[in-house]
């Protein structure tokens, strides 16, 4: 062995190497892409995912489908990670990224069968990806953050095909308004937009609250239902009797002693409530508990209070009212207090929530989403989240590109021209990359019921003629100027999708050995053995683990 260590696998270990490993990994990647390919575009179909208890989820949101599927194959999970990263970074384009990654693997498989080495394919793919920003620059249109019309077009495009078409204009208006309210220069934190779903009513009843909605009731029925010009306090501590620094047990042997104990407890409560009165507090929110004793006292003092609110709600309240969170009533000062024009308890469907509104500069907003059924509300909520993400990205970057497959066709044509300047077999990989990009407009046509070949031919002809914004109208099947039609996408959504798909495909192609094992034994030169921990266990099982999750969908 020339002094090299000998790797000895246990009987339970499985090893696949060379072309077999590459073929297995490519198959896994393509299977994930195939699972969600029919959901792409405004005419994409839905998937129903049924769990072990019989609960069903109906959606065409790519990342949601992949999260809910029972996928065990590690290579398939790499493709799932592409969708998750796309969702985290830009909020939309998850299906595009996964479908493109699957097609890059399919085109790479053809080159491998032609004896083109995987390293060569990977190098060619990276060269092609490096050209994308420059080629895409020709399609970019600048958007001003104050241009509501354009932002609403982007919001509408992101929601199209996700169950919200009939009210997309109304929802787009709410989304753009929400983004513009919480925008702090170039910083837009979507955590400051709270989407609350209510089953009942129509989607058109969805409303935007310029403030915070707390999913709690007041702690005492005698407290006021509504407080105008409210002074607001936020606490992170309990309102209870003070605890001793050490554990102690109190034995009461006389009724008078018990009364003294209760009187002392009441005195402490009274001091706390009097402190709130001295500060002029009208409304109190705490993330912890409020004891029974002070609740009645607060009600008598005309204070509206809510307990055990979520930390996220507390943050939004602080941002909206200007209040500063304090650890206890004793630590509370006038500098901690905030303001709200109206704090009111209202019935919302089957629940009762507290609305904090009418503030000078709301730093947080709430979208109350309505819908006829739980499935409808859940799907539209996912559409809203995608739309919020792309509008935020657009406001931050100020750049959009046409939709409808226009960027992919334009990029494919540019890469084919670039391939002529690439030497060696990498040229074949660049051309394969260009061919892979065609999967997006072709899939848009297929899912809309149009002939994909005719659509591709017409798109290429339009782009060859200089109409670089030409894309497919999925509803009519016609080739139109997407900028004039208002079908646009954020520039960063497109570049992120292509970058993520490329990196995933290259990583998978470079794997030529798959070992599923527990501990490996490495033989040393002296003939002894030392244990070496192997890769994470769990048999590869082909696509077995994944197939189980997909079986109910396909």
Secondary structure, 3 states (H helix, E strand, C coil): CCCCCEEECCCCCEEEEHHHHHHHHHHHHHHHHHHHHCCCCCCCCCEEEECCCCCEEEECCHHHHHHHCCCCCHHHHHHHHHHHHHHHHHCCCHHHHHHHHHHHHHHHHHHHHCCCCHHHHHHHHHHHHHHHHHHHHHHCEECCCCCHHHHHHHHHHHHCCCCCHHHHHHHHHHHHHHHHHHCECCECCHHHEEEEEEEECCHHHCEEECCEEECCCCCCCCCCCEEEEEEEEEECCCECCCCCCCCCCCCCCCHHHHHHHHHHHHHHHHHHHHHHHHHCCCEEEECCCECHHHHHHHHHCCCEEECCCCHHHHHHHHHHHCCCCECCCCCCCHHHCEEEEEEEEEEECCEEEEEEECCCCCCCEEEEEEECCHHHHHHHHHHHHHHHHHHHHHHHHCEEEECCCHHHHHHHHHHHHHHCCCCCCHHHHHHHHHHHHHHHHHHHHHHCCCCHHHHHHHHHHHHHCCCCCEEECCCCCCEEEHHHHCCEEEHHHHHHHHHHHHHHHHHHHCCCEEEECCEEEEECCCCCEEEEECCCCCCCCCCHHHHHHHCCCC
